[in-house]
Amino acid sequence: MEELYRLSKNLKALRKQFGYTQTYVAEQLGIAYQSYQAYEWGISVPTLQNFIKLAKLYDVSYEELLE
C-alpha cells in the first residue's frame, strides 16, 4: 500500500512539474482520463506498459516513480 501511495503522489507531482493536465497524460498513454486519474488517486496501478510510458514521458527511471 505504501508503494501505491508513493507512486500516486509522485505521478501527481511530476505532472504538475511538467505543467501537464491529467487529460494530456492520459492521451499520451492511450487511456481514458478516468483511468489515469485513478493512478493519481491511488485506486489503481498502471499496467507495465503504461508504467514504462510514464517513466519515458517524465524522463525518469522506474525507481524514481516509486521513491
N, CA, C and O atoms as CSV, one atom per row, in Angstrom:
chain,resi,resn,atom,element,x,y,z
A,1,MET,N,N,0.817,-1.195,0.000
A,1,MET,CA,C,0.000,0.000,0.000
A,1,MET,C,C,0.863,1.262,0.000
A,1,MET,O,O,0.524,2.253,-0.648
A,2,GLU,N,N,1.965,1.220,0.721
A,2,GLU,CA,C,2.839,2.388,0.784
A,2,GLU,C,C,3.410,2.722,-0.586
A,2,GLU,O,O,3.526,3.894,-0.943
A,3,GLU,N,N,3.769,1.694,-1.359
A,3,GLU,CA,C,4.303,1.918,-2.697
A,3,GLU,C,C,3.261,2.569,-3.597
A,3,GLU,O,O,3.584,3.443,-4.401
A,4,LEU,N,N,2.014,2.141,-3.457
A,4,LEU,CA,C,0.933,2.708,-4.262
A,4,LEU,C,C,0.733,4.186,-3.910
A,4,LEU,O,O,0.511,5.015,-4.792
A,5,TYR,N,N,0.813,4.503,-2.631
A,5,TYR,CA,C,0.688,5.903,-2.202
A,5,TYR,C,C,1.829,6.738,-2.783
A,5,TYR,O,O,1.599,7.827,-3.308
A,6,ARG,N,N,3.056,6.226,-2.688
A,6,ARG,CA,C,4.212,6.972,-3.218
A,6,ARG,C,C,4.091,7.166,-4.716
A,6,ARG,O,O,4.372,8.251,-5.226
A,7,LEU,N,N,3.675,6.123,-5.431
A,7,LEU,CA,C,3.507,6.230,-6.879
A,7,LEU,C,C,2.476,7.296,-7.215
A,7,LEU,O,O,2.726,8.146,-8.069
A,8,SER,N,N,1.340,7.266,-6.568
A,8,SER,CA,C,0.289,8.241,-6.880
A,8,SER,C,C,0.758,9.660,-6.572
A,8,SER,O,O,0.486,10.585,-7.337
A,9,LYS,N,N,1.460,9.834,-5.457
A,9,LYS,CA,C,1.978,11.153,-5.082
A,9,LYS,C,C,3.011,11.634,-6.102
A,9,LYS,O,O,2.997,12.801,-6.494
A,10,ASN,N,N,3.902,10.746,-6.530
A,10,ASN,CA,C,4.939,11.108,-7.499
A,10,ASN,C,C,4.360,11.425,-8.867
A,10,ASN,O,O,4.817,12.354,-9.533
A,11,LEU,N,N,3.365,10.668,-9.292
A,11,LEU,CA,C,2.744,10.936,-10.592
A,11,LEU,C,C,2.112,12.324,-10.612
A,11,LEU,O,O,2.243,13.062,-11.588
A,12,LYS,N,N,1.433,12.667,-9.536
A,12,LYS,CA,C,0.799,13.987,-9.465
A,12,LYS,C,C,1.860,15.085,-9.447
A,12,LYS,O,O,1.720,16.091,-10.143
A,13,ALA,N,N,2.912,14.903,-8.663
A,13,ALA,CA,C,3.972,15.913,-8.559
A,13,ALA,C,C,4.681,16.105,-9.899
A,13,ALA,O,O,4.937,17.237,-10.309
A,14,LEU,N,N,4.998,15.007,-10.580
A,14,LEU,CA,C,5.677,15.103,-11.870
A,14,LEU,C,C,4.789,15.773,-12.910
A,14,LEU,O,O,5.253,16.599,-13.697
A,15,ARG,N,N,3.521,15.414,-12.907
A,15,ARG,CA,C,2.588,16.010,-13.873
A,15,ARG,C,C,2.521,17.520,-13.674
A,15,ARG,O,O,2.554,18.279,-14.643
A,16,LYS,N,N,2.428,17.950,-12.431
A,16,LYS,CA,C,2.365,19.385,-12.157
A,16,LYS,C,C,3.689,20.072,-12.491
A,16,LYS,O,O,3.703,21.192,-13.002
A,17,GLN,N,N,4.796,19.395,-12.201
A,17,GLN,CA,C,6.120,19.943,-12.504
A,17,GLN,C,C,6.267,20.213,-13.998
A,17,GLN,O,O,6.847,21.222,-14.400
A,18,PHE,N,N,5.743,19.312,-14.812
A,18,PHE,CA,C,5.842,19.451,-16.261
A,18,PHE,C,C,4.726,20.327,-16.846
A,18,PHE,O,O,4.758,20.676,-18.026
A,19,GLY,N,N,3.754,20.673,-16.022
A,19,GLY,CA,C,2.657,21.513,-16.485
A,19,GLY,C,C,1.639,20.778,-17.340
A,19,GLY,O,O,0.937,21.388,-18.146
A,20,TYR,N,N,1.562,19.462,-17.161
A,20,TYR,CA,C,0.622,18.652,-17.931
A,20,TYR,C,C,-0.713,18.545,-17.207
A,20,TYR,O,O,-0.777,18.634,-15.981
A,21,THR,N,N,-1.765,18.356,-17.971
A,21,THR,CA,C,-3.072,18.051,-17.389
A,21,THR,C,C,-3.221,16.538,-17.318
A,21,THR,O,O,-2.495,15.799,-17.982
A,22,GLN,N,N,-4.164,16.090,-16.512
A,22,GLN,CA,C,-4.444,14.653,-16.451
A,22,GLN,C,C,-4.918,14.154,-17.815
A,22,GLN,O,O,-4.594,13.036,-18.215
A,23,THR,N,N,-5.671,14.968,-18.514
A,23,THR,CA,C,-6.159,14.583,-19.844
A,23,THR,C,C,-4.995,14.387,-20.803
A,23,THR,O,O,-4.979,13.425,-21.571
A,24,TYR,N,N,-4.017,15.294,-20.765
A,24,TYR,CA,C,-2.861,15.179,-21.654
A,24,TYR,C,C,-2.089,13.893,-21.377
A,24,TYR,O,O,-1.732,13.171,-22.308
A,25,VAL,N,N,-1.833,13.608,-20.119
A,25,VAL,CA,C,-1.082,12.398,-19.773
A,25,VAL,C,C,-1.865,11.159,-20.204
A,25,VAL,O,O,-1.288,10.212,-20.740
A,26,ALA,N,N,-3.165,11.165,-19.971
A,26,ALA,CA,C,-3.989,10.031,-20.385
A,26,ALA,C,C,-3.910,9.824,-21.895
A,26,ALA,O,O,-3.829,8.687,-22.361
A,27,GLU,N,N,-3.934,10.902,-22.654
A,27,GLU,CA,C,-3.824,10.802,-24.114
A,27,GLU,C,C,-2.475,10.216,-24.513
A,27,GLU,O,O,-2.408,9.411,-25.442
A,28,GLN,N,N,-1.406,10.602,-23.834
A,28,GLN,CA,C,-0.074,10.075,-24.140
A,28,GLN,C,C,0.005,8.582,-23.853
A,28,GLN,O,O,0.741,7.852,-24.517
A,29,LEU,N,N,-0.753,8.134,-22.864
A,29,LEU,CA,C,-0.768,6.708,-22.516
A,29,LEU,C,C,-1.774,5.922,-23.355
A,29,LEU,O,O,-1.725,4.693,-23.406
A,30,GLY,N,N,-2.678,6.632,-24.007
A,30,GLY,CA,C,-3.711,5.965,-24.794
A,30,GLY,C,C,-4.797,5.355,-23.934
A,30,GLY,O,O,-5.359,4.311,-24.268
A,31,ILE,N,N,-5.094,6.023,-22.806
A,31,ILE,CA,C,-6.125,5.522,-21.896
A,31,ILE,C,C,-7.125,6.642,-21.615
A,31,ILE,O,O,-6.895,7.800,-21.964
A,32,ALA,N,N,-8.223,6.283,-20.987
A,32,ALA,CA,C,-9.235,7.265,-20.610
A,32,ALA,C,C,-8.716,8.148,-19.479
A,32,ALA,O,O,-7.903,7.729,-18.655
A,33,TYR,N,N,-9.206,9.365,-19.470
A,33,TYR,CA,C,-8.854,10.321,-18.415
A,33,TYR,C,C,-9.110,9.730,-17.026
A,33,TYR,O,O,-8.289,9.878,-16.121
A,34,GLN,N,N,-10.245,9.065,-16.865
A,34,GLN,CA,C,-10.614,8.494,-15.573
A,34,GLN,C,C,-9.638,7.403,-15.136
A,34,GLN,O,O,-9.389,7.232,-13.943
A,35,SER,N,N,-9.091,6.672,-16.091
A,35,SER,CA,C,-8.111,5.627,-15.759
A,35,SER,C,C,-6.836,6.242,-15.220
A,35,SER,O,O,-6.266,5.750,-14.246
A,36,TYR,N,N,-6.383,7.321,-15.851
A,36,TYR,CA,C,-5.188,7.982,-15.337
A,36,TYR,C,C,-5.467,8.612,-13.980
A,36,TYR,O,O,-4.641,8.541,-13.071
A,37,GLN,N,N,-6.619,9.219,-13.854
A,37,GLN,CA,C,-6.998,9.848,-12.590
A,37,GLN,C,C,-6.940,8.824,-11.450
A,37,GLN,O,O,-6.532,9.153,-10.336
A,38,ALA,N,N,-7.344,7.601,-11.730
A,38,ALA,CA,C,-7.298,6.539,-10.719
A,38,ALA,C,C,-5.865,6.231,-10.300
A,38,ALA,O,O,-5.636,5.842,-9.155
A,39,TYR,N,N,-4.899,6.393,-11.194
A,39,TYR,CA,C,-3.488,6.213,-10.831
A,39,TYR,C,C,-3.083,7.260,-9.796
A,39,TYR,O,O,-2.448,6.941,-8.791
A,40,GLU,N,N,-3.459,8.510,-10.054
A,40,GLU,CA,C,-3.075,9.586,-9.142
A,40,GLU,C,C,-3.819,9.511,-7.817
A,40,GLU,O,O,-3.307,9.969,-6.795
A,41,TRP,N,N,-4.993,8.954,-7.821
A,41,TRP,CA,C,-5.758,8.816,-6.584
A,41,TRP,C,C,-5.353,7.566,-5.801
A,41,TRP,O,O,-5.805,7.371,-4.673
A,42,GLY,N,N,-4.504,6.716,-6.392
A,42,GLY,CA,C,-4.071,5.501,-5.716
A,42,GLY,C,C,-5.113,4.405,-5.713
A,42,GLY,O,O,-5.072,3.497,-4.882
A,43,ILE,N,N,-6.054,4.492,-6.649
A,43,ILE,CA,C,-7.123,3.498,-6.740
A,43,ILE,C,C,-6.692,2.310,-7.590
A,43,ILE,O,O,-7.078,1.171,-7.324
A,44,SER,N,N,-5.888,2.584,-8.617
A,44,SER,CA,C,-5.413,1.502,-9.480
A,44,SER,C,C,-3.946,1.722,-9.826
A,44,SER,O,O,-3.390,2.800,-9.618
A,45,VAL,N,N,-3.341,0.671,-10.358
A,45,VAL,CA,C,-1.914,0.674,-10.687
A,45,VAL,C,C,-1.767,0.619,-12.205
A,45,VAL,O,O,-2.486,-0.121,-12.876
A,46,PRO,N,N,-0.833,1.403,-12.742
A,46,PRO,CA,C,-0.614,1.343,-14.189
A,46,PRO,C,C,-0.163,-0.049,-14.626
A,46,PRO,O,O,0.516,-0.760,-13.885
A,47,THR,N,N,-0.550,-0.419,-15.829
A,47,THR,CA,C,-0.024,-1.650,-16.408
A,47,THR,C,C,1.478,-1.466,-16.604
A,47,THR,O,O,1.980,-0.343,-16.562
A,48,LEU,N,N,2.174,-2.538,-16.812
A,48,LEU,CA,C,3.621,-2.441,-17.031
A,48,LEU,C,C,3.905,-1.551,-18.238
A,48,LEU,O,O,4.822,-0.730,-18.198
A,49,GLN,N,N,3.142,-1.703,-19.294
A,49,GLN,CA,C,3.320,-0.887,-20.495
A,49,GLN,C,C,3.139,0.605,-20.180
A,49,GLN,O,O,3.927,1.433,-20.635
A,50,ASN,N,N,2.112,0.942,-19.412
A,50,ASN,CA,C,1.882,2.342,-19.064
A,50,ASN,C,C,2.902,2.850,-18.055
A,50,ASN,O,O,3.248,4.031,-18.069
A,51,PHE,N,N,3.380,1.990,-17.192
A,51,PHE,CA,C,4.430,2.358,-16.248
A,51,PHE,C,C,5.685,2.777,-17.016
A,51,PHE,O,O,6.329,3.769,-16.675
A,52,ILE,N,N,6.022,2.016,-18.048
A,52,ILE,CA,C,7.179,2.337,-18.894
A,52,ILE,C,C,6.943,3.656,-19.631
A,52,ILE,O,O,7.842,4.493,-19.708
A,53,LYS,N,N,5.738,3.842,-20.172
A,53,LYS,CA,C,5.414,5.091,-20.876
A,53,LYS,C,C,5.514,6.291,-19.944
A,53,LYS,O,O,5.988,7.351,-20.351
A,54,LEU,N,N,5.074,6.136,-18.705
A,54,LEU,CA,C,5.144,7.233,-17.743
A,54,LEU,C,C,6.592,7.599,-17.437
A,54,LEU,O,O,6.933,8.781,-17.376
A,55,ALA,N,N,7.433,6.607,-17.248
A,55,ALA,CA,C,8.855,6.877,-16.981
A,55,ALA,C,C,9.481,7.622,-18.157
A,55,ALA,O,O,10.274,8.543,-17.961
A,56,LYS,N,N,9.130,7.228,-19.365
A,56,LYS,CA,C,9.667,7.912,-20.550
A,56,LYS,C,C,9.104,9.322,-20.681
A,56,LYS,O,O,9.839,10.253,-21.009
A,57,LEU,N,N,7.822,9.488,-20.431
A,57,LEU,CA,C,7.182,10.795,-20.537
A,57,LEU,C,C,7.847,11.808,-19.618
A,57,LEU,O,O,8.054,12.962,-19.995
A,58,TYR,N,N,8.179,11.369,-18.412
A,58,TYR,CA,C,8.785,12.265,-17.427
A,58,TYR,C,C,10.312,12.166,-17.383
A,58,TYR,O,O,10.961,12.842,-16.585
A,59,ASP,N,N,10.873,11.327,-18.237
A,59,ASP,CA,C,12.320,11.147,-18.315
A,59,ASP,C,C,12.931,10.820,-16.950
A,59,ASP,O,O,13.903,11.436,-16.513
A,60,VAL,N,N,12.324,9.832,-16.300
A,60,VAL,CA,C,12.811,9.366,-15.002
A,60,VAL,C,C,12.953,7.848,-15.051
A,60,VAL,O,O,12.408,7.185,-15.934
A,61,SER,N,N,13.691,7.319,-14.093
A,61,SER,CA,C,13.824,5.864,-14.006
A,61,SER,C,C,12.565,5.277,-13.364
A,61,SER,O,O,11.767,5.992,-12.756
A,62,TYR,N,N,12.410,3.988,-13.510
A,62,TYR,CA,C,11.268,3.306,-12.898
A,62,TYR,C,C,11.311,3.468,-11.388
A,62,TYR,O,O,10.279,3.640,-10.739
A,63,GLU,N,N,12.514,3.411,-10.840
A,63,GLU,CA,C,12.687,3.539,-9.400
A,63,GLU,C,C,12.226,4.900,-8.899
A,63,GLU,O,O,11.636,5.014,-7.825
A,64,GLU,N,N,12.506,5.941,-9.701
A,64,GLU,CA,C,12.127,7.290,-9.288
A,64,GLU,C,C,10.606,7.453,-9.196
A,64,GLU,O,O,10.113,8.253,-8.401
A,65,LEU,N,N,9.882,6.709,-9.992
A,65,LEU,CA,C,8.433,6.775,-9.903
A,65,LEU,C,C,7.919,6.225,-8.572
A,65,LEU,O,O,6.842,6.599,-8.108
A,66,LEU,N,N,8.699,5.339,-7.970
A,66,LEU,CA,C,8.277,4.692,-6.738
A,66,LEU,C,C,8.951,5.240,-5.479
A,66,LEU,O,O,8.648,4.801,-4.369
A,67,GLU,N,N,9.851,6.185,-5.649
A,67,GLU,CA,C,10.582,6.720,-4.487
A,67,GLU,C,C,9.716,7.593,-3.621
A,67,GLU,O,O,10.182,8.116,-2.609
